[in-house]
Every structure is written in C-alpha cells, then in structure tokens.
C-alpha cells in the first residue's frame, strides 16, 4: 500500500516544483500577453485582465486563487485602474505575470474555467480609467489633417508650409468625468448642435509622475496605450462678445471623450512611431486611416512638450492627434458630413482593438434664460 503514498508525494512535489519555477521566472517571462481594463460584473466595478481579446479575468479573485497555493506571498490588488498603473512597476507587474502564467499552465483558460473568468460578451466593458486626472489632446498633428477644407492648391501649400516650420505642438484639455464613455456607450449629439464630428486617436496612458521629460526617454514614463476618440462640435461660438476659437465649445461636451476598450501595457504593443495604424468608420464606411509616418510631432515629442507645461501623473492620458478624413473636411469626400443619430462609430488601432460607440440625439433642452449655448442654426 506504499505506492499510493509515493504517488501522492510525487505529485505534490511536482506541483511545488512547477509553482516554484513559475514564481522564479515570472518576473521576466510571460506565457501570454494581456491587456487591462475596467468591467461591470454582477453590478460590481472590477479591474480585470484581458486574455485572447475574449476572456476577462477578475484580478482580485484570480490573485486569491494563486495565493492559496502558498508559494507566492500575499499582496493586495488595486482597487481601480489608476492604482494598478501607479503600482505596476513596483511589484504589481510581477504578480500579474504570475497570475497569467498560472492560468495558462493550469489550463484554466480552456475548459472548466473558474467563476472569476468570464467571456467578453458576459460583462459590461467600461472606460478603462474612471477617470483620468487630465486628458491632453494634440491639435492638427497629422499632415493629412492640415487644412482639410481648402482647395487642392491651398491644402498642398498649407501642408508644405507646415513641414518646413513644424513649430511647437498645440495641446488642449478635455473634461474627464462626464466626457469619458466606454465601449458600447453613446455619444450624445447636444440639442441644437448639428455639426458634430469624429476623430480617432491613440491614447497614451502615463505611467509615472513626470515633469520635464525628454523625448529620448519619454517611453520610460508610459504605461500603455488604448483607442480614443476626440468628438468635436464644429458649430463654433455664437455671434457677439468675444470672438475666437472656443475649444470648450468644440471639445468639452458630455460624452465627447470615448476611451477603450482596454489598455495594452507598452511591453505588449511595441513602438507606436513604427507600427501605429489607426482607422475609423461611421455606419460601416471608412472615414479615416492614419499611420505614424503622417505625424507632425512624434508621440515622444508630445510627451516632452506636455511635461514642460504641467506635471503628468499616472493615469493621465495624452492623445496623439488625428489624420485626415474628419467630417468637416472636404479634401477626402468632397463635401462635409457630420454625425447623425442612429449611426455607429468604430475606431480601431492595430494591436490594441476596436472601440465602438453609438450616436444618439439629446432630448430637447429645457428653456433657459438665454445664456445657454444656442443652436448653431441660429447664428447669423
């Protein structure tokens, strides 16, 4: 009867060996790349790992399962995405690698999945960061987006002049809470505003507190990347009073900052300035396609410029600008075209994923005193 005991001892020793080997190697080795996001599961807001773009792993529960083996030390899991980003390079990255490797080696991703692993269709995909401290956007940072409304001769001259004199980047801020929406949510067309436009952008998520970062080492300060949209109101300011470009009217409405569907840590994406390809469709019709070769200022130059103005914090977002093909432009389609209620916008970046949002018209606004933003059709 000694053989069952020997077999049991052998199996136990083998499991311990595998666990110790996993723990020893997991700081540098990963068996499957992952993404991170925020999800609604059973009326709970959960930070999760995304595997195979189809499986959502509840981070806290998966970590508890790993710790029950007694091989890895106990550590707490982040309560939200900003905390995950803050702690990623300070021990949390290693634990996430350990969790993923354990799930792969144990076969838990393929069959008899534990309750903390969900199919993507079973969860609500929320904005990955709820909510960034700052959203910084680069204005007119692709050559194909320079003067999209001019004649062919004017467009060519404008882009030639910009190449000869790039100047400094232009950044503007968007609101966060209220403006940020996630995959499957709706962009609301503000009542009376008829010129709502689309822009697809690469969202760079800041990983460390950063001030006066140089372009040469800017990548060290990045956590990862996601798909974003910069929805824009092209209707402008009402007449009278101060007249000039009103970025708050143009960029600040509720729902005008879609983000998601998740974040790819930088080690699983590569160098955006070599591989970036971003596209956008409206109602299934492709409107935009851009690559890094069309950018006026590199992503790293944008980060250097931004950090020379303000301190960047983990979870802040820096958007890289958009390419030609926006609705206000005439250079691509020959006429302007703006968003209509009932349409679906799909923004995609190769290697990250696709962010889909619906378009809905806001209900008629309540009667005000006359100080509210009027319908753009009322302008004379």
Beta strands, then each sheet from edge to edge (+ up, - down):
strand 1: 35-41
strand 2: 44-51
strand 3: 55-58
strand 4: 117-119
strand 5: 124-126
strand 6: 135-138
strand 7: 171-174
strand 8: 180-181
strand 9: 186-189
strand 10: 196-197
strand 11: 200-206
strand 12: 222-229
strand 13: 232-233
strand 14: 257-265
strand 15: 277-282
strand 16: 285-291
strand 17: 317-319
strand 18: 344-349
strand 19: 353-361
sheet 1: 4+ 3- 2+ 1- 5+
sheet 2: 4+ 3- 2+ 1- 14+ 8+
sheet 3: 4+ 3- 2+ 1- 14+ 12- 11+ 17- 6- 7+
sheet 4: 9+ 19+ 18- 15+ 16-
sheet 5: 10+ 13-
end
